[in-house]
Every structure is written in C-alpha cells, then in structure tokens.
Amino acid sequence: KLLQTANDLRLLIERGGRVDKLDSQPIWGEGVTMEDEDESDMDVVLQNLKKFEQKLRDTASRDEELGVDELDAGIRKCYTEGDGLENMNSVLRMRIASRLDRFVGQFIVPINEANCRGVSQSSIWGCMAAAVWA
C-alpha cells in the first residue's frame, strides 16, 4: 500500500497537482504562470514532495509501515517547511494545501470508513439497538 501511495504521489507531481478530474487546471508545471517569488517557492515544494516520495519508497523497501498521521504530517511539511516557505504567498499556500489535503484524504477516508463502519462496530451497534428496542 505504501508503494502505491508513492506511485500516486509521483503521478500527482507529474500532473501538476491535479488530484482527480475535479481539478481542471494544474497548479504547477508547464503552462502555469507565476510570479518569480512564487515560482521559487513552488520549486522548493516540488523538491520536498519528491524527497517525501523517495522516503515512502525507502520505507516500503524496508517493509516498515507509515501511519496515516505520519503521512499527513509528511505531506504538510512539504509545503510548510523549507527554504523560504515561511514567507510563501498565502493564496498559493492555500491552493497547494487544498490539493494535498484532498490527495491525503483519498487514503484516509477508506481507512476511516473501515474503522467507523466496520463489521465489528456495526454488529455492536446493531446488538445495542436490538436490546434497546426489545
């Protein structure tokens, strides 16, 4: 699963930050015009994303696991920590954050659904409901 996440992150980088078909326009890459300052910040973000992708691959190759919270924190660090990112244009930061939050959400939502609506929890609540109505 971790290797698939790394592959998905690579695709996200190559597609200019387009998470899915809801994103009609890329936020980086070919055809995207930015101020020089924003462009240098975006270069740092892209370098950070590529480093994080490699970290995911390295972790997978060692058969180690990465928790959802670590995945989320690692992705957030890609656009909040780095050379000059503390002064990043707030609109650009929000656009990047929105896309990357949706990217991480694609992994978190299925896990949350399985935990919240899993067979064991559903059967517990079903038994409780039956006891209350009996």
Salt bridges, closest charged atoms under 4 A:
ASP20 OD1 - ARG102 NH2 2.67
ASP23 OD1 - ARG99 NE 3.28
ASP23 OD1 - ARG102 NH1 2.77
GLU53 OE1 - ARG10 NH2 2.72
GLU53 OE2 - ARG57 NH2 2.91
GLU64 OE2 - ARG62 NE 3.14
ASP72 OD2 - ARG76 NE 3.37
ASP101 OD1 - ARG76 NH1 3.35
GLU113 OE1 - ARG117 NE 2.89
